[in-house]
Amino acid sequence: MLLTDGFDITIFEKHASLSGIWSFEGAYYNLHTHQPGGTIEVSDLYDEYASCEHAHAYLCKYADKFDRTSHIRLRSQVLSIFKSNLHNAAESWSITVEQTAETLSSIETFHFDFVVIVSGLFSSYHMPLVRGQEKFSGSIVHANDIKSHEQLV
């Protein structure tokens, strides 16, 4: 919508591929959408519950077709967002980003007039401490660490 309205945008994506939990870095093997076909728009070409691969492919094709990829900076994790005076509309926002390549990383600061935060619910997680968990002899893992359904059986 912002591009359609004429804004020049930059999207920072911390993974090497776009699409958040539908990227191969964010998903576990054999992940499917939880919404039945028609409620999540990935295409009528796929099963009623689209697989992770199909959802990811759809989002990537959409970004390419509508020229969104040129606005996305992959492997770019936002470290901080700062504006010293929130009441001064003329002052820009400072966004500090760590950009990583295969073996190198660099930190760069960008300046923008506006910021829209669209981080996913699953971008970071919290592992709760449960009283008595040290007595449990099994594995304690967070859902974010599950990459295959075999880990659950």
C-alpha positions as CSV (number, residue, x, y, z in Angstrom):
1,M,0.0,0.0,0.0
2,L,2.8,2.4,0.8
3,L,4.4,2.0,-2.6
4,T,1.0,2.4,-4.3
5,D,0.5,5.6,-2.4
6,G,3.9,6.9,-3.7
7,F,6.2,6.4,-0.7
8,D,9.8,5.3,-1.1
9,I,10.2,2.4,1.2
10,T,12.9,0.1,2.6
11,I,12.1,-3.2,4.2
12,F,14.7,-4.9,6.5
13,E,14.4,-8.7,6.6
14,K,16.8,-10.5,9.0
15,H,16.6,-13.8,7.1
16,A,18.4,-14.6,3.8
17,S,15.0,-14.9,2.1
18,L,11.8,-13.0,2.5
19,S,8.5,-14.2,4.0
20,G,9.2,-14.6,7.7
21,I,8.0,-17.9,9.2
22,W,7.3,-19.2,5.6
23,S,11.0,-18.9,4.8
24,F,13.1,-22.0,5.1
25,E,15.0,-20.4,8.0
26,G,11.9,-19.8,9.9
27,A,9.8,-22.9,9.3
28,Y,10.0,-26.5,10.3
29,Y,9.8,-29.3,7.8
30,N,6.3,-30.1,6.5
31,L,4.8,-26.9,8.0
32,H,1.4,-26.0,6.5
33,T,-0.9,-23.0,6.8
34,H,-3.5,-23.3,9.4
35,Q,-6.1,-21.5,7.4
36,P,-8.2,-23.5,4.9
37,G,-8.0,-22.5,1.2
38,G,-9.8,-19.3,0.4
39,T,-8.9,-17.6,3.7
40,I,-5.2,-17.2,3.0
41,E,-4.5,-16.1,-0.5
42,V,-1.7,-18.4,-1.8
43,S,-3.5,-19.8,-4.9
44,D,-6.0,-22.3,-5.8
45,L,-3.3,-24.4,-7.3
46,Y,-2.3,-25.9,-4.0
47,D,-3.9,-28.2,-1.4
48,E,-6.6,-26.9,0.9
49,Y,-3.9,-26.2,3.5
50,A,-0.9,-24.8,1.6
51,S,2.6,-26.1,2.5
52,C,5.4,-23.9,3.7
53,E,7.1,-24.3,0.4
54,H,4.0,-23.2,-1.5
55,A,3.4,-20.2,0.8
56,H,7.0,-19.2,0.5
57,A,7.1,-19.6,-3.3
58,Y,3.9,-17.6,-3.6
59,L,5.2,-14.7,-1.5
60,C,8.5,-14.6,-3.4
61,K,6.7,-14.6,-6.8
62,Y,4.3,-11.9,-5.6
63,A,7.3,-9.7,-4.5
64,D,9.0,-10.3,-7.9
65,K,5.9,-9.7,-10.0
66,F,5.0,-6.5,-8.3
67,D,8.6,-5.2,-7.9
68,R,8.8,-5.4,-4.2
69,T,12.1,-7.3,-4.0
70,S,14.1,-4.1,-4.9
71,H,12.9,-2.5,-1.7
72,I,13.9,-5.5,0.6
73,R,17.3,-5.6,2.3
74,L,17.8,-9.3,3.2
75,R,20.1,-10.4,6.1
76,S,19.4,-7.0,7.8
77,Q,18.5,-7.2,11.4
78,V,17.3,-4.0,13.0
79,L,19.2,-3.2,16.2
80,S,17.6,0.0,17.2
81,I,15.1,2.6,16.2
82,F,15.6,6.1,17.6
83,K,14.2,9.6,17.4
84,S,15.3,12.1,20.0
85,N,12.3,14.3,19.8
86,L,9.0,12.6,19.0
87,H,7.2,15.9,18.7
88,N,9.5,17.3,16.0
89,A,8.0,16.2,12.6
90,A,11.1,17.6,10.8
91,E,13.5,15.3,12.6
92,S,14.1,11.9,11.0
93,W,14.2,8.5,12.6
94,S,17.6,6.7,12.9
95,I,17.5,3.0,12.2
96,T,20.6,1.0,13.0
97,V,20.9,-2.2,11.1
98,E,23.3,-5.1,11.2
99,Q,23.8,-6.5,7.7
100,T,25.4,-9.9,7.4
101,A,26.9,-11.8,4.5
102,E,28.3,-15.3,4.5
103,T,31.3,-14.4,6.8
104,L,31.1,-10.7,7.2
105,S,28.8,-8.3,9.0
106,S,28.6,-4.5,9.1
107,I,26.5,-2.0,11.0
108,E,24.9,0.9,9.2
109,T,22.5,3.6,10.2
110,F,19.7,4.7,7.9
111,H,17.4,7.8,8.3
112,F,13.7,7.9,7.5
113,D,10.8,10.3,7.8
114,F,8.5,7.5,9.0
115,V,8.8,4.0,10.5
116,V,6.3,1.2,10.1
117,I,7.0,-1.8,12.3
118,V,5.9,-5.1,10.9
119,S,7.9,-7.6,12.8
120,G,6.3,-11.0,13.1
121,L,5.0,-12.5,16.3
122,F,7.6,-15.2,15.9
123,S,10.7,-13.1,15.4
124,S,12.0,-13.8,18.9
125,Y,10.8,-16.1,21.6
126,H,10.9,-16.5,25.4
127,M,11.7,-19.7,27.1
128,P,9.8,-19.7,30.4
129,L,11.3,-21.2,33.6
130,V,9.0,-23.7,35.2
131,R,9.4,-24.7,38.8
132,G,10.7,-28.2,39.1
133,Q,11.8,-28.5,35.4
134,E,15.3,-29.6,36.6
135,K,13.6,-32.8,37.7
136,F,12.2,-33.6,34.3
137,S,14.4,-36.1,32.5
138,G,13.1,-35.4,29.0
139,S,14.1,-32.7,26.5
140,I,12.7,-29.2,27.0
141,V,12.5,-27.3,23.8
142,H,10.7,-24.2,22.5
143,A,8.4,-24.5,19.5
144,N,10.8,-22.2,17.6
145,D,13.4,-24.9,17.8
146,I,11.2,-27.6,16.2
147,K,12.3,-28.1,12.6
148,S,10.8,-31.5,11.9
149,H,7.7,-33.4,13.1
150,E,10.0,-36.3,14.0
151,Q,11.2,-34.2,16.9
152,L,7.7,-34.5,18.4
153,V,7.4,-38.3,18.4
